[in-house]
Amino acid sequence: MSSLFKEVPLQKVIADKAQKIAALVKMLKRIQKEEEEILKQFNKMTKDARTIDDLYEIMEMINYEMSVRNDDKIMILDEIAHQEEILLAEQMKLEKQINNISKDLETSEKFQQTRSLRQTGRFMQFNHNNHNLNVDSKNVQSNIITSYDFEEQSKLNDKIQENIFNDPVKYNTQEGIDETQVYDWILDIDLINNVQQGWTVYISKQFQANKELVGLTNNDNRAQIKWEGATVAVVGLYDKGKTFVLNNLTQSNLPSGKKVTTKGISFKHVDVDSGTQLILVDTAGSYSPVKIQSAMSIVEKEATEHFIIDLVFELSDYFICVVNDFTSLDQRYLDRLSRYIQNSSKTFREIIVVHNLKEVETAEILQHVWTTQVTQIYSTGGSIQRTKVAATNPRKNELQEKHVLWFKTQYTRHVCLVSDDSQLGLDVNPWVFSLLKYWLKAVFVPVNRQFSVCENILQYATSKLTQYFKREVNVKLIDTDNSFVKKIIQMEADLQDGELKIPQTNIDQSGLILARPDSFAPATDIIANDKYIIYMDVPGINEEDIEMYRQNVVTIVKGNRKKPYQEEQSDHIKKQERKYGEFTLSFRIPENFERKWKHFGIENGVLKIVYEKDKDDIIPNKFVNQAA
């Protein structure tokens, strides 16, 4: 038993009290024997008494002796009662410890059960009646789908992986299933060039009920009903917990877990905190496993992933990048995404990085990971911030304020989550999600903008496909025999131009494209001494093809390396290793140099950009001599 309790000395306390009571009982027995002996003496002395005075004296003596011993017995009995009270208090304390341990064991079992259900996609974090950020830990079990619903939910999540909406009749007969388990709009881009056969679109029952939203009304008036709110994209590498983060931000029950894989691009319109509307954009993670069917399988999958990220980038206002352990692969992914945003016209140019540390369950490990994977990495370019937010305490089921630590760099904000199925998760995660929600509601993107999924997908897909394949590619949304399934397909007129082939891409190991598809990425050298000089390889490019401008201390170089042959000759290419197309590079100029370049020019295929020392940082010789 001692191994279960932290307060091991309690056993010694009980033993000491028992010994004291035994000693007091022994004293009572001794007094009882003395009283018996006194009575025997009294009987003998009364027989020997000769006068009334002798009897009176004997009675006085006996009364005195018995009174003294009676007082001793009362004191001993009071002490025994006192020791019994102490023992009772210690017993209650022991029972409380046992109850606490039993609760901890029960909670641990529930956490383990929840973790298993979460991995299989069978756990419902939120229900219709729960709009708080988190639920009471006592109600953890009530949010687990049980018996019939448990099995039906498992079947439903399995069907999501096999085109759940292909059988709408059977889907409609499902009982006890929360409709929020299903996205409003799912665009399944299996391969980018399959647009000629059509990308499948799955539509929920609620979305299908609004024909104008689908864009297939009789008068084709797609603008009558649109979603309001900012679009929030959750991106990251494969199996990092992106859907889990979305669910907790919006109290949704989007399918997630080890057995559930998000398809292409998924949309859901949610109302958070009774008035804040958001459009969730969930994505299939980059760098996911590839089913090898041909020598081109990996290339085709990576090219498709890059296209999806490109499309999501155009559609979204906010970007939440979810990582686990912050590896160099995640860092490269985040760096490339950051470059995209900095070169865009988006209002909110910071990426919210959520470190989803789903294996961390102790404060000690959390502090170690926070230090080694966040603060030390950005030790020269970031700062720790502290923000007070309110969230529902899942232990007490009441609102409580806490300070949340987060880390800010020039282009990113970092926060940490821990295992949601742990005691530490109850103490940390609700307030982190409250901070994230505050950011999404408070920063600069207007949330009253209207958004049509259909219009935006068709518009940006047409634009990106045309840019990607370097030929005009127009797409449209069409019906199928299933009212819950549509197709985005290339228009018939464009099919005459032949098959769409995966273009040559410049793929970065991080899972993001370094430049635009089939783009040229110049190699650079930088020298910093009395001048700051950038050398950039730009073969076949003239100064007229280069555009340079600066944003504060950042110089941005854009260019275009054009093909030396006509586009119509592309179908006859037998080998292609040279890179062409547009590129964008940005350079942060150190503060001790002028922000505006002194000179730039191209000679022998090399672009040279020169920055002079900042005059305010140059110490005149006379002051140097005086100091000497």
Buried (B, 14 or more C-beta within 10 A) or exposed (E): EEEEBEEEEBBEBBEEBEEBBEEBEEBBEEBEEBBEEBEEBBEEBEEEBEEEEEEEEBEEBBEEBBEEBEEBBEEBEEBBEBBEEBBEEBEEEBEEBEEEEEEEEEBEEBBEBBBBBBBBBBBBBBBEEBEBBBBBBEEBEEBBBEEEBEEBBBEBBBBBEEBBBBBBEEBEEBEEBBEBBBBBBBBBBBBBBBBBEBBBBBBBBEBBEEBBBBBBBEEEEBEEBBBBBBBBBBBBBBEBBBBBBBBBBBBBBBBBBEBBBBBBBBBBBBBBEEEBBBBBBBBBBBBBEEEEEEEEEEBBBBBBBBBBBBBBBBBBBBBBBBBBBBEEBBBBBBBBBBBBBBBEEBEBBBBBBBBBBBEBBEEEBBEEBBEEBBBEBBEEEBEEBEBEBBBBBBBEBEEBEBEBBBBBBEBBBBBBBBBBBBBBBBBBBBBBBBBBBBBBBEBEBEBEBEBBBBBBBBBBBBBBBBBBBBBEBBBBBEEEEBEBBBBBBBEEEBEEEEEBEBBBBBBBEBBBBBBBBBBBBBEBEEEEEEBBBBBBBBEEBEEEBBEBEBEEEBBBBBBBBEBEEEEEEBEEEEEEEEBBBBBBBBBEBEEEBBBEBBEBEBEEEBBBBBBBBBEEEEEEEEEEEEEE
